[in-house]
Amino acid sequence: MEGLWKRFDRMVVFDTETTGVAFGRDRIIELGAVSLEAGEETEALDVLIRLPEGRTLPPFIVELTGITDGLLAAEGVEEREAAEAFCRLLAGCERPLLVAYNAQFDLNFLFYFLRPYGRADVLRAPRFLDALTVYRDRRDYPHKLVNAIDAYGLEDRAVNSHRAVDDARATVALLAAMAAERDDLERYVDLFGAHPKYGVSGRRISSVTYWPQSYERTVPLYELTDKI
């Protein structure tokens, strides 16, 4: 990932587990992230987050993640505490890069999570990289994180457990594998592939270019945008 490290001082790779898929209505129940500098992990965040009083987890989320209402009550922290902990990962960095697998989803949830505490401004400094967009340019459907782990033979180094910090570390391993295959990751910074039929889901990020990304791979997505 030499190209990325020439441009950025710190890379924060993060993942969320949520109560559903509705931005602004569903809640983050787990926030995991790893901070890297010069390619080495320097800090990690792994927090469960309590739900507001009276709310409970949908059964399918419990089945998917293994997170239960009892676990959130016993080990979860308040939203504000988790928000501040995440913001500290980006503090003091002049050239940060924020990365996720399916970043459009996670960044939308993160924005709505930080905004009530006046901390959404922390998202102004970073540039953004969507590992899913890169993977779609490399391999055929299906495109879940578990498929990417299998495709690159990362089973011994990465676990797609549907737990946030595990999935963040799996994304780090995937980025390294994709860069070893073709080190053009910096060309995908602030470029997100959109569904060719349904378009962009959620709030658009002003600094990001969205471009329809076909399942029929011909040329890298950035070559299509270079032509405009």
N, C-alpha and C positions, 0 to 999 in steps of 0.2 A: 504493500500500500504506500509505496514511496511517494507517489504523486500527491496523495492526501496529506502526508506529513510535511511536505514542502509548503502546503497552504495553511495548515491548521496546527495550533499549539496543543489543543486538547480535543479529544473525541469522547463524547458521552453517548453511549449506546444504551437505550432504555426500552422497557416493555411495561405494559399495564395488563392487569386482569380486572375485568369490569363486571357489573351486574347485567349488562346487555350491550346493545349496539347503538342506542339512541344518545347522540351527543347532547349534553345539556340536561338530560333527564336521568339517564343511568349514571352510576357512580363508579369511580375507581376503588377497588377493594385491595389491590396490591400494586405497589410501584417498585420496580427493580431497575437498577442501572449500574453500569460499570464505567468508570472514568479512566481513559488511557492517555498517556503522554509518551511520545516517541515509541509507540507500539506496545508499551508495557502498562498493565493494569496498575493504577495507583490508588484507587478508592472504589468502594462498592456501596450500593444502597439496596436494602431489601426490607421493605416495611409493609405490613398489613395495615389496613385502614378501616376503622370502625364505621359502620353505617349510622345514619341519623336514627335517633330513637324511634321505634315503631316500624322500621324497615327491616325486612329479612331477605335472605338470598333466594333467588329462584332455584328450584331443584336442579335444573339442568346445569347451572353454574357450579353447584356443589359437586355434581357428578363429573363435570369437565375438569375442574381445578383441584378438587379435594379440599377446598376452603369451605369451612362451615361457619354458621352463625356463632357457635361456641368458640371456635378458633379466633374469630374476629374480636369477640368480647374479651377473651383472655389475653390475646397477644397484640391486638390492633392498637394503633395510635390515632390521635385526632387528626383530621384533615390538615389543619394549619401546621402541625408539627411535621407531617410528611411533606407538605409543600415547601417549607423552609429547608428541610433536609435536601430536597431535590435542587433547590436554587443554589445551595452551597456548592454543588458539584460544578456549577458554571461560573462561580464567583472568581474574580481576579484573572480571568483569561481574556486576552485581546482577540484571539482568533479561534473561537470554539466551533466545533461541528457536532450537530445533534443527529443521531442515527437511530432508526428503528426499522423493523421488518413490518411492512405495511404502515409506513410512517404517517400517512394521511389520517388513519384511524387513531393512532396513539397521540398524534399532535393535537387533533381536535379534542380528545378527552383531556389532554394535559392543559390546554388553554382554558377549558371550562372549569377544570379543577383549580387552577391557580388564580383565576380572575376574581373570585369572591374575596380573596385575601390581598388583593392589590399587587400580585406578583406576576401577572401575565407579561409584564414588561421584560422579564428575564428572557423571553423568547424572541426579543428584537435583535439581540447580538448574534446568535448562532446562525450559521448556514445549515441546510438540511440535506440529508441523504436518505433515500428510501432503498433499503437492501432488496425489497421485493421487486422494485422496478428493474434493478440490475439482474436479478435472478430470472425474471420473465424474458429478458433478452438472451439468457444463456441456455435455458432448458424449456422443453415443452410442458404443457399442462399435465398434471395439477401443480399448483404453486404454493402449497402450504409450507410452513417452515420445516415440518417433518419431512416433506418431499425433498427439500433442499439439502437437509442433513444426509438423507439417503443418497441423493445424487452425487454428492461430493465425498461420500465415504467417511463422514465425520462422526459416526456413531460412538467411537471410542473417546471423542473429545467434546461432544455436545449432546445435550439432552433436551428434547422438546417436551417438557413436562407440563406445559400450561401453568407454570409458576414463573413469575416475572423475571427474577434475576437469572434463573436458568436459561430462559429464552433470550435474555440480553446477551449472556455469554455465548450461547449458541449462534447468535447473530454475529458476534465478533469472530468466531471461528469460521463462519460462512464467508464473511468479508475477506478474510485472509486467503481462503481457498479460491474465491473468485478472482482476487487480485493476482494470485499465483498463476491462474489460468490466462488472464489478460488484464494487465494493470491499467485500466482506463476508468477506475472508479471516480476519479475527480471530475470526469465529464458528466457524471450523473448528479452532481451537487445542484440542488434547487431545481431538479427536473424529475417530476413524478409522472409515471405512466397512469393514464386514466382508462377506465373501462371503455372499449370502443363503442358500445351500445348505450350504456347507462351514464357515462360521463363520470363526474367527480362526486364523491359522497362527502357530505358535510361542508363545513366552512372552508372556502378557498384561502390559502395562505398567500399573501400579497407578493412575497419574494419568490414564490415557486412558479415555474412554468409547468403547466399541465398539458399533456399531449396524448391523444388516443394511442394505446399500445395494443396492437393486434396479437392474437395468439399465434399467428403465422409469422415466425421470425425470419426476417430477410436481412436487414441491416440494424445496427444498434440505434436505439431511440434517438440518441443525440445527433446522429447523422441526419435524421428527418428534420429535426428542429434547426439544424445548421442551414437548411435550405430556405428558411423563411426570411 
